[in-house]
C-alpha cells in the first residue's frame, strides 16, 4: 500500500502562537530579555591622539535664523573643545575648511573619530571619499564609531542659551563669537590628560601645498583624441 500524506493549513493567530511558545519557554517576551551589555570605550591617554569630529544639525538660533549645522572637534583625552564652526549643512567642503583651520592651529592628530556619514565613508570598497583622500595625504587615520553612544556631543541647550544671551542671529556672528565660548567651556569642563605628551605632529608642508591638498580632486583619462571625459 502506498502511504498518503495529507497537508493541513493551520490558521493560528500570531498572539496565540506566541502564548504557546512562551508557555513552553520557546519565546522570551521583549520585556524579560536580557539587555545587550554595552562595552564603554575608555578615553585615550594623550592630547592629539584621537579627535572626535561630528556635525550637529539643530535650531541653534531658536528661529532668529534658519536651522544649521555645527561642526565639532573634541580631543578625546582631555575633553577640550578644539574647533567649532557653524555652516549651512554637513558637507565635504565645510569639513575641509574646518579641518584645514584645525591643522593650521594645532598640527596633525594621530586619528579622527567619526560616524559613518557619507563625507567620511562610501559603500563601495574600491572608492574613497575626498575627505579620506585628504587624510591619507596627511597621514592621519580615521576610526568609525560603532554606535551613537560611543561619541561625545556638545550639550546643545548650553550653547543655545549662550547664543541667545549674546543676541546672535546669524552664522557669521556665531562663528566670530565661538572662540570665546570655547575658552569658557574648556576652563569649566576640560581635564588633564593621563599622559602629558602632545601627539599632534607639526606640518611639514607649506601653506600653498596645504591649500592644494584641501581641494576636490578627480582622476580623468585623456583619450587618443586628447580629450577629457
C-alpha positions as a LaTeX table, in Angstrom:
\begin{tabular}{lrrr}
\hline
Residue & $x$ (\AA) & $y$ (\AA) & $z$ (\AA) \\
\hline
Unk1 & 0.00 & 0.00 & 0.00 \\
Unk2 & 1.17 & 3.47 & $-0.74$ \\
Unk3 & 1.25 & 5.85 & 2.17 \\
Unk4 & $-0.55$ & 9.09 & 1.57 \\
Unk5 & 0.43 & 12.28 & 3.36 \\
Unk6 & $-2.15$ & 14.97 & 3.89 \\
Unk7 & $-1.18$ & 18.64 & 4.24 \\
Unk8 & $-3.29$ & 20.76 & 6.56 \\
Unk9 & $-3.12$ & 24.55 & 6.56 \\
Unk10 & $-3.46$ & 25.82 & 10.12 \\
Unk11 & $-4.61$ & 29.40 & 10.53 \\
Unk12 & $-3.36$ & 30.27 & 14.02 \\
Unk13 & $-3.36$ & 33.88 & 15.25 \\
Unk14 & 0.10 & 35.29 & 15.95 \\
Unk15 & $-0.69$ & 36.15 & 19.58 \\
Unk16 & $-1.97$ & 32.63 & 20.24 \\
Unk17 & 1.18 & 31.11 & 18.82 \\
Unk18 & 3.30 & 33.50 & 20.89 \\
Unk19 & 1.45 & 32.49 & 24.09 \\
Unk20 & 2.02 & 28.81 & 23.33 \\
Unk21 & 5.71 & 29.37 & 22.69 \\
Unk22 & 6.04 & 31.47 & 25.83 \\
Unk23 & 4.37 & 28.79 & 27.94 \\
Unk24 & 6.85 & 26.21 & 26.60 \\
Unk25 & 9.82 & 28.57 & 27.06 \\
Unk26 & 10.36 & 28.82 & 23.31 \\
Unk27 & 9.70 & 32.56 & 23.26 \\
Unk28 & 11.00 & 35.20 & 25.66 \\
Unk29 & 8.93 & 38.40 & 25.85 \\
Unk30 & 10.86 & 41.55 & 24.98 \\
Unk31 & 10.37 & 42.94 & 28.49 \\
Unk32 & 12.12 & 39.92 & 30.02 \\
Unk33 & 15.02 & 39.67 & 27.59 \\
Unk34 & 18.46 & 40.44 & 28.90 \\
Unk35 & 19.70 & 43.76 & 27.67 \\
Unk36 & 22.72 & 43.64 & 25.45 \\
Unk37 & 25.72 & 44.70 & 27.52 \\
Unk38 & 27.33 & 47.93 & 26.36 \\
Unk39 & 31.09 & 47.97 & 26.44 \\
Unk40 & 32.26 & 51.52 & 27.20 \\
Unk41 & 35.14 & 52.97 & 25.21 \\
Unk42 & 37.66 & 54.50 & 27.59 \\
Unk43 & 39.32 & 57.78 & 26.73 \\
Unk44 & 42.83 & 57.68 & 25.36 \\
Unk45 & 45.86 & 58.98 & 27.21 \\
Unk46 & 47.42 & 61.77 & 25.16 \\
Unk47 & 46.31 & 65.09 & 23.76 \\
Unk48 & 46.06 & 64.82 & 19.97 \\
Unk49 & 45.89 & 61.03 & 19.97 \\
Unk50 & 42.23 & 60.93 & 18.91 \\
Unk51 & 39.98 & 63.81 & 17.89 \\
Unk52 & 36.23 & 63.28 & 17.83 \\
Unk53 & 34.54 & 65.08 & 14.93 \\
Unk54 & 30.82 & 65.42 & 14.49 \\
Unk55 & 28.14 & 67.53 & 12.83 \\
Unk56 & 25.06 & 68.52 & 14.82 \\
Unk57 & 22.07 & 69.89 & 12.87 \\
Unk58 & 19.84 & 71.95 & 15.18 \\
Unk59 & 17.82 & 75.13 & 15.55 \\
Unk60 & 20.77 & 76.88 & 17.19 \\
Unk61 & 19.30 & 80.39 & 16.81 \\
Unk62 & 15.80 & 79.49 & 18.03 \\
Unk63 & 14.09 & 80.83 & 14.92 \\
Unk64 & 16.16 & 84.01 & 14.61 \\
Unk65 & 17.94 & 82.35 & 11.69 \\
Unk66 & 17.42 & 79.11 & 9.72 \\
Unk67 & 18.48 & 75.78 & 11.21 \\
Unk68 & 22.11 & 74.99 & 10.54 \\
Unk69 & 24.89 & 72.55 & 11.37 \\
Unk70 & 27.62 & 72.87 & 13.99 \\
Unk71 & 30.88 & 71.05 & 13.26 \\
Unk72 & 32.55 & 69.97 & 16.49 \\
Unk73 & 36.16 & 68.86 & 17.10 \\
Unk74 & 36.85 & 67.49 & 20.62 \\
Unk75 & 40.04 & 65.99 & 21.99 \\
Unk76 & 39.34 & 62.52 & 23.39 \\
Unk77 & 41.94 & 62.56 & 26.17 \\
Unk78 & 41.11 & 65.95 & 27.67 \\
Unk79 & 37.55 & 66.67 & 26.54 \\
Unk80 & 38.70 & 70.04 & 25.21 \\
Unk81 & 36.71 & 71.76 & 22.52 \\
Unk82 & 39.33 & 72.45 & 19.89 \\
Unk83 & 37.29 & 73.76 & 16.98 \\
Unk84 & 33.68 & 74.77 & 16.37 \\
Unk85 & 32.18 & 76.09 & 13.18 \\
Unk86 & 28.62 & 76.81 & 12.10 \\
Unk87 & 27.69 & 76.04 & 8.50 \\
Unk88 & 24.51 & 75.59 & 6.50 \\
Unk89 & 24.96 & 71.82 & 6.09 \\
Unk90 & 27.35 & 68.96 & 6.90 \\
Unk91 & 29.24 & 68.93 & 3.60 \\
Unk92 & 32.67 & 67.84 & 2.44 \\
Unk93 & 33.71 & 71.42 & 1.69 \\
Unk94 & 32.75 & 72.57 & 5.19 \\
Unk95 & 34.75 & 69.73 & 6.75 \\
Unk96 & 37.67 & 70.72 & 4.51 \\
Unk97 & 37.56 & 74.30 & 5.79 \\
Unk98 & 37.26 & 73.24 & 9.42 \\
Unk99 & 39.92 & 70.53 & 9.28 \\
Unk100 & 42.38 & 72.81 & 7.50 \\
Unk101 & 41.84 & 75.51 & 10.15 \\
Unk102 & 42.26 & 72.89 & 12.89 \\
Unk103 & 45.53 & 71.55 & 11.48 \\
Unk104 & 46.94 & 75.03 & 10.96 \\
Unk105 & 46.28 & 75.79 & 14.63 \\
Unk106 & 47.22 & 72.51 & 16.34 \\
Unk107 & 49.08 & 70.34 & 13.83 \\
Unk108 & 48.12 & 66.86 & 12.63 \\
Unk109 & 46.46 & 64.50 & 15.16 \\
Unk110 & 47.09 & 60.78 & 15.01 \\
Unk111 & 43.46 & 60.00 & 14.19 \\
Unk112 & 39.95 & 61.37 & 13.82 \\
Unk113 & 36.93 & 59.57 & 15.28 \\
Unk114 & 33.66 & 59.97 & 13.36 \\
Unk115 & 30.36 & 58.39 & 12.43 \\
Unk116 & 29.81 & 56.79 & 9.02 \\
Unk117 & 28.50 & 59.91 & 7.31 \\
Unk118 & 28.88 & 59.91 & 3.52 \\
Unk119 & 31.53 & 62.64 & 3.90 \\
Unk120 & 33.78 & 60.06 & 5.55 \\
Unk121 & 32.80 & 56.70 & 4.04 \\
Unk122 & 31.23 & 55.28 & 0.86 \\
Unk123 & 29.65 & 51.85 & 0.47 \\
Unk124 & 31.85 & 50.78 & $-2.45$ \\
Unk125 & 35.06 & 49.26 & $-1.11$ \\
Unk126 & 37.06 & 50.41 & $-4.11$ \\
Unk127 & 36.18 & 54.06 & $-3.60$ \\
Unk128 & 37.30 & 56.60 & $-1.06$ \\
Unk129 & 35.80 & 59.95 & $-0.21$ \\
Unk130 & 37.50 & 63.28 & $-0.80$ \\
Unk131 & 37.93 & 63.64 & 2.96 \\
Unk132 & 39.53 & 60.21 & 3.23 \\
Unk133 & 41.93 & 61.08 & 0.40 \\
Unk134 & 42.94 & 64.24 & 2.26 \\
Unk135 & 43.63 & 62.30 & 5.47 \\
Unk136 & 45.69 & 59.74 & 3.53 \\
Unk137 & 47.86 & 62.50 & 2.11 \\
Unk138 & 48.33 & 63.97 & 5.59 \\
Unk139 & 48.97 & 60.56 & 7.19 \\
Unk140 & 46.00 & 60.87 & 9.57 \\
Unk141 & 43.90 & 57.80 & 10.42 \\
Unk142 & 40.12 & 57.80 & 10.72 \\
Unk143 & 38.19 & 55.49 & 13.06 \\
Unk144 & 34.44 & 54.97 & 12.76 \\
Unk145 & 32.14 & 54.84 & 15.77 \\
Unk146 & 30.10 & 51.65 & 16.03 \\
Unk147 & 27.25 & 53.24 & 17.97 \\
Unk148 & 25.87 & 56.69 & 18.77 \\
Unk149 & 26.74 & 56.19 & 22.45 \\
Unk150 & 30.42 & 55.99 & 21.53 \\
Unk151 & 30.55 & 59.65 & 20.58 \\
Unk152 & 30.58 & 62.67 & 22.88 \\
Unk153 & 28.45 & 65.61 & 21.88 \\
Unk154 & 28.37 & 69.20 & 22.99 \\
Unk155 & 25.32 & 69.81 & 25.18 \\
Unk156 & 23.01 & 71.64 & 22.83 \\
Unk157 & 20.99 & 73.60 & 25.36 \\
Unk158 & 24.13 & 75.13 & 26.88 \\
Unk159 & 25.33 & 76.56 & 23.59 \\
Unk160 & 21.83 & 77.64 & 22.55 \\
Unk161 & 21.41 & 79.63 & 25.79 \\
Unk162 & 24.77 & 81.35 & 25.35 \\
Unk163 & 23.87 & 82.29 & 21.76 \\
Unk164 & 20.57 & 83.71 & 23.00 \\
Unk165 & 22.30 & 85.79 & 25.70 \\
Unk166 & 24.67 & 87.20 & 23.08 \\
Unk167 & 21.71 & 88.08 & 20.79 \\
Unk168 & 23.40 & 86.30 & 17.90 \\
Unk169 & 21.19 & 85.96 & 14.81 \\
Unk170 & 23.42 & 84.64 & 12.02 \\
Unk171 & 26.07 & 82.06 & 11.22 \\
Unk172 & 28.67 & 84.77 & 10.61 \\
Unk173 & 28.08 & 86.38 & 14.01 \\
Unk174 & 28.16 & 82.99 & 15.74 \\
Unk175 & 31.44 & 81.92 & 14.12 \\
Unk176 & 33.05 & 85.22 & 15.10 \\
Unk177 & 32.00 & 84.64 & 18.73 \\
Unk178 & 32.71 & 80.89 & 19.11 \\
Unk179 & 36.34 & 81.29 & 20.20 \\
Unk180 & 35.23 & 82.94 & 23.47 \\
Unk181 & 32.70 & 80.15 & 24.09 \\
Unk182 & 35.40 & 77.52 & 23.51 \\
Unk183 & 37.69 & 79.22 & 26.05 \\
Unk184 & 34.96 & 79.40 & 28.70 \\
Unk185 & 33.83 & 75.83 & 28.06 \\
Unk186 & 37.35 & 74.42 & 28.37 \\
Unk187 & 38.02 & 76.30 & 31.59 \\
Unk188 & 35.00 & 74.62 & 33.18 \\
Unk189 & 34.95 & 71.15 & 31.68 \\
Unk190 & 38.33 & 70.22 & 30.20 \\
Unk191 & 40.59 & 67.91 & 32.19 \\
Unk192 & 44.24 & 66.97 & 32.16 \\
Unk193 & 45.30 & 64.03 & 30.02 \\
Unk194 & 46.72 & 60.98 & 31.77 \\
Unk195 & 49.87 & 61.43 & 29.70 \\
Unk196 & 51.30 & 64.92 & 29.20 \\
Unk197 & 52.66 & 64.20 & 25.69 \\
Unk198 & 51.14 & 66.16 & 22.82 \\
Unk199 & 50.84 & 63.78 & 19.86 \\
Unk200 & 49.96 & 66.43 & 17.31 \\
Unk201 & 52.59 & 66.38 & 14.55 \\
Unk202 & 53.90 & 69.62 & 13.07 \\
Unk203 & 53.18 & 70.48 & 9.48 \\
Unk204 & 55.96 & 69.90 & 7.01 \\
Unk205 & 54.03 & 71.28 & 4.05 \\
Unk206 & 53.86 & 74.94 & 3.15 \\
Unk207 & 50.54 & 76.74 & 3.29 \\
Unk208 & 50.36 & 76.60 & $-0.50$ \\
Unk209 & 50.73 & 72.81 & $-0.51$ \\
Unk210 & 48.11 & 72.51 & 2.23 \\
Unk211 & 45.74 & 74.55 & 0.06 \\
Unk212 & 46.36 & 72.09 & $-2.78$ \\
Unk213 & 45.58 & 69.09 & $-0.55$ \\
Unk214 & 42.26 & 70.53 & 0.65 \\
Unk215 & 40.70 & 70.59 & $-2.82$ \\
Unk216 & 38.16 & 68.46 & $-4.66$ \\
Unk217 & 40.18 & 66.15 & $-6.88$ \\
Unk218 & 39.08 & 63.71 & $-9.59$ \\
Unk219 & 41.08 & 61.34 & $-11.81$ \\
Unk220 & 40.42 & 61.66 & $-15.55$ \\
Unk221 & 41.88 & 59.88 & $-18.58$ \\
Unk222 & 42.99 & 61.64 & $-21.74$ \\
Unk223 & 41.73 & 59.88 & $-24.87$ \\
Unk224 & 43.64 & 59.37 & $-28.11$ \\
Unk225 & 41.94 & 62.50 & $-29.40$ \\
Unk226 & 43.45 & 64.41 & $-26.49$ \\
Unk227 & 40.06 & 64.98 & $-24.93$ \\
Unk228 & 39.00 & 64.51 & $-21.32$ \\
Unk229 & 35.70 & 62.96 & $-20.32$ \\
\hline
\end{tabular}
